[in-house]
Amino acid sequence: MISRTAFTIIALLGVALVVSSCGKLDQEEFEMWKNEHVSMIEQSEADMSNKITMLDGKVDQQGKDLTEAISKAKDEAIAVSQQGDADTIAAANQSAKEQDAQLRADLTAALDAQAQESMASVKAVKADHEEEFMALKKANMAQDETVEKLASRVMALEEGLAMVAEEVASAPTLLVTVTFASGRTSLSGDAEQMLDGIVEQLMEASDAKVKVVGHADGMPVLKGNYGSNWDLSQARANSAAKYLKSKGIEAGRIEAVGKAHTDPVAPQNTAAGRAMNRRVEVILVPAGHSH
């Protein structure tokens, strides 16, 4: 940028040119006028520069003073704030301690009241339970007596069942029944097959007796080798016994008996009934059974 002095000189030259052109100033007068005004201008600029320098110094000092004042004020404000915070914290701590003490006291009182209430409830419940326990104990005692009686009855029943089981086990068992034609004593093919079906069972029960019982239908014996139903029934029993002996059953275990028409299983007055009564029964008699 063009300085203020140069600008002034140029302005003066312009004025001088104008004046010269008008013929009012000569060269010497112009120089004197120019030098005088230049000196005045330079002095003004020097004075202005000094004033600016002084003003800059004042501004700098004022800025420094302001900075120091601000820093001091800041420090004072921080100190006041810290002191205020310390007081506030102390007051808060004291208030917290007081509230904590009050809370503990209230909590202790509430717990004591609750404990007393709980103890009262426990006592009431305990009393109720003791009554229920005594009633239950009495009921259990009565139940125990009933159970003992039932146990005695069950034991007696078990003993009775054991005796019955022994009797059943020792009772004679009807294994098979075979039938005969009227007046006949020989075994049919079906009768032999039926006797074959019990041979294995008779073998296994080697200590049991085998009782072969013959029966008749009660009709009079008018012809043949047999004079009565007794003879006829015995011959049928003997026929079955002989067949079992041929299958390996020991003769000493077999007993053949004829009962004639004294033990019918069906009516004697019908043909079907009489056919059922013409029979031989093979009975297994356990050892030790009295008959």
C-alpha positions in Angstrom: 0.0 0.0 0.0 1.1 3.7 -0.6 2.1 5.4 2.6 0.4 8.5 3.9 3.5 10.7 3.2 3.9 9.6 -0.4 0.2 10.1 -1.0 0.5 13.7 0.4 3.6 14.5 -1.8 1.8 13.3 -4.8 -1.2 15.4 -3.9 1.0 18.4 -3.4 2.7 17.8 -6.8 -0.7 17.8 -8.3 -1.6 21.0 -6.6 1.8 22.5 -7.7 1.3 21.5 -11.3 -2.1 23.1 -11.2 -0.8 26.3 -9.6 2.2 26.4 -12.0 0.0 26.0 -14.9 -1.9 29.0 -13.7 1.3 31.0 -13.5 0.9 32.0 -9.8 4.1 30.3 -8.3 7.7 30.0 -9.6 10.0 27.1 -9.1 11.8 28.4 -6.0 8.6 29.3 -4.2 7.2 26.0 -5.0 10.2 24.1 -3.5 10.0 26.2 -0.4 6.3 25.6 0.0 6.8 21.9 -0.7 9.6 21.5 1.8 7.7 23.3 4.5 4.6 21.2 4.0 6.6 18.0 3.8 8.3 18.8 7.1 5.0 19.6 8.7 3.5 16.4 7.4 6.5 14.3 8.6 6.3 15.9 12.0 2.6 15.1 12.1 3.3 11.5 11.1 6.0 11.3 13.8 3.7 12.7 16.4 0.9 10.3 15.2 3.3 7.3 15.3 4.4 8.3 18.9 0.8 8.5 19.9 0.0 5.2 18.3 3.0 3.6 20.1 1.8 5.0 23.4 -1.7 3.9 22.7 -0.5 0.3 21.8 1.5 0.3 25.1 -1.5 1.3 27.0 -3.7 -1.3 25.3 -1.1 -4.0 26.0 -0.9 -2.9 29.7 -4.7 -2.8 30.0 -4.9 -6.3 28.4 -2.3 -7.6 30.8 -4.0 -5.9 33.7 -7.4 -7.3 32.5 -5.9 -10.8 32.1 -4.4 -10.7 35.6 -7.8 -9.4 37.0 -9.7 -12.1 35.2 -7.2 -14.8 36.5 -7.4 -13.4 40.1 -11.2 -13.3 39.9 -11.2 -16.8 38.6 -9.0 -18.1 41.4 -11.1 -16.3 43.9 -14.3 -17.8 42.4 -12.8 -21.3 42.4 -11.7 -20.9 46.1 -15.2 -19.7 47.0 -16.7 -22.5 45.1 -14.5 -25.1 46.7 -15.2 -23.7 50.1 -18.9 -23.8 49.3 -18.6 -27.4 48.0 -16.8 -28.4 51.1 -19.5 -26.9 53.3 -22.2 -28.5 51.1 -20.4 -31.9 51.3 -20.0 -31.6 55.0 -23.7 -30.7 55.4 -24.7 -33.5 53.1 -22.6 -36.0 55.0 -24.1 -34.9 58.3 -27.6 -35.1 56.8 -26.9 -38.5 55.4 -25.6 -39.7 58.8 -28.7 -38.4 60.5 -31.0 -40.0 57.9 -29.0 -43.3 58.1 -29.4 -43.3 61.9 -33.1 -42.5 61.6 -33.5 -45.2 58.9 -31.7 -47.8 61.1 -33.9 -46.9 64.0 -37.1 -47.1 62.0 -35.9 -50.4 60.4 -35.0 -51.8 63.8 -38.4 -50.9 65.2 -40.2 -52.4 62.1 -38.1 -55.6 62.5 -38.9 -55.8 66.2 -42.6 -55.4 65.5 -42.5 -58.0 62.7 -40.6 -60.4 64.9 -43.1 -60.1 67.6 -45.9 -60.6 65.1 -44.1 -63.6 63.6 -43.6 -65.1 67.1 -47.3 -64.7 67.9 -48.2 -66.3 64.6 -45.7 -69.1 65.2 -47.2 -69.7 68.6 -50.7 -69.8 67.3 -49.7 -72.1 64.4 -47.8 -74.3 66.8 -50.8 -74.6 69.1 -53.0 -75.5 66.2 -50.5 -78.1 65.0 -50.2 -79.6 68.4 -53.9 -80.0 68.5 -53.9 -81.5 65.0 -50.9 -83.7 66.0 -52.7 -85.0 69.1 -55.9 -85.7 67.1 -53.8 -87.4 64.4 -51.9 -89.4 67.0 -55.2 -90.6 68.5 -56.5 -91.5 65.0 -53.2 -93.3 64.2 -53.5 -95.3 67.4 -57.0 -96.3 66.5 -55.9 -97.1 63.0 -53.0 -99.1 64.4 -55.4 -101.2 66.4 -57.6 -101.7 63.3 -54.5 -102.6 61.3 -53.4 -105.1 63.9 -56.9 -106.7 63.9 -56.8 -106.8 60.1 -53.3 -108.2 60.2 -54.4 -110.9 62.6 -57.4 -111.7 60.3 -55.1 -111.7 57.2 -52.7 -114.0 59.0 -55.5 -116.4 59.9 -56.7 -116.3 56.3 -53.2 -117.0 55.0 -52.9 -119.9 57.4 -56.3 -121.1 56.2 -55.3 -120.7 52.6 -52.1 -122.5 53.2 -54.0 -125.4 54.7 -56.4 -125.4 51.8 -53.5 -125.3 49.4 -52.0 -128.2 51.1 -55.3 -130.1 51.0 -55.7 -129.2 47.3 -52.2 -130.3 46.6 -52.8 -133.6 48.4 -56.3 -134.1 47.0 -56.9 -136.7 44.2 -57.1 -135.2 40.7 -59.3 -136.6 38.0 -57.0 -136.7 34.9 -59.2 -138.3 32.3 -62.5 -140.1 31.7 -63.0 -142.6 28.9 -66.4 -144.1 27.9 -67.4 -147.6 26.7 -70.1 -149.1 24.5 -73.0 -150.8 26.1 -71.9 -154.1 27.7 -68.3 -153.6 26.4 -65.1 -153.6 28.4 -62.5 -153.1 25.6 -61.0 -149.7 25.0 -61.8 -147.8 21.8 -59.2 -146.0 19.7 -60.3 -142.7 21.1 -60.1 -144.0 24.7 -56.5 -145.2 24.1 -55.5 -141.8 22.7 -56.9 -140.1 25.8 -55.0 -142.5 28.1 -51.8 -141.8 26.1 -52.3 -138.1 26.8 -51.8 -138.6 30.6 -48.9 -141.1 30.6 -46.2 -138.5 30.8 -48.0 -136.8 33.7 -48.3 -140.1 35.5 -44.6 -140.7 35.0 -43.6 -137.4 36.5 -45.7 -138.0 39.6 -43.8 -141.1 40.3 -44.6 -141.1 44.1 -48.4 -140.8 43.5 -50.9 -143.6 43.2 -53.0 -144.1 40.1 -56.6 -145.1 40.9 -58.6 -146.5 37.9 -62.4 -146.5 38.7 -64.9 -148.3 36.4 -68.6 -147.5 36.2 -71.7 -149.0 34.6 -75.0 -147.5 33.3 -77.2 -149.6 35.7 -79.0 -151.5 33.0 -79.4 -155.3 33.9 -76.7 -157.5 32.5 -78.6 -160.2 30.6 -75.9 -161.8 28.6 -72.1 -162.0 28.2 -69.3 -163.0 30.6 -70.4 -160.6 33.4 -73.1 -161.5 35.9 -73.7 -157.9 37.1 -72.8 -154.3 36.7 -70.2 -154.8 39.4 -68.4 -157.3 37.4 -68.8 -155.2 34.2 -67.4 -152.0 35.9 -64.5 -153.9 37.4 -63.6 -155.4 34.0 -63.6 -151.9 32.4 -61.3 -150.7 35.2 -59.0 -153.6 34.7 -58.9 -153.0 30.9 -57.7 -149.4 31.4 -55.2 -150.4 34.1 -53.7 -153.0 31.9 -53.3 -150.4 29.1 -51.5 -148.0 31.4 -49.2 -150.8 32.6 -48.3 -151.5 29.0 -47.3 -147.8 28.7 -44.7 -148.1 31.5 -46.7 -147.2 34.6 -45.6 -149.4 37.5 -48.2 -152.0 38.4 -47.7 -151.4 42.1 -48.9 -147.8 41.7 -52.2 -148.7 40.0 -55.4 -149.6 41.8 -58.4 -150.8 39.7 -61.8 -150.5 41.3 -65.4 -151.2 40.0 -68.3 -149.2 41.3 -71.1 -150.5 39.1 -73.9 -147.9 38.8 -73.6 -146.4 42.3 -71.9 -143.1 41.2 -73.6 -141.8 38.0 -72.7 -138.5 36.5 -75.8 -138.2 34.3 -79.5 -139.4 34.4 -79.9 -143.1 34.0 -83.3 -142.9 32.3 -81.9 -141.4 29.0 -79.7 -143.0 26.4 -77.3 -140.0 26.5 -77.1 -140.1 30.3 -76.4 -143.9 30.3 -73.7 -143.4 27.7 -71.9 -140.9 29.9 -72.2 -143.2 32.9 -70.5 -146.1 31.1 -67.0 -144.8 31.9 -63.6 -145.3 33.5 -62.0 -142.5 35.4 -58.2 -142.3 36.0 -57.5 -140.4 39.2 -54.0 -139.3 40.5 -53.8 -139.7 44.2 -50.8 -137.8 45.8 -48.6 -139.7 48.2 -49.8 -139.6 51.8 -53.5 -139.0 50.9 -55.9 -141.2 52.9 -58.7 -142.7 50.9 
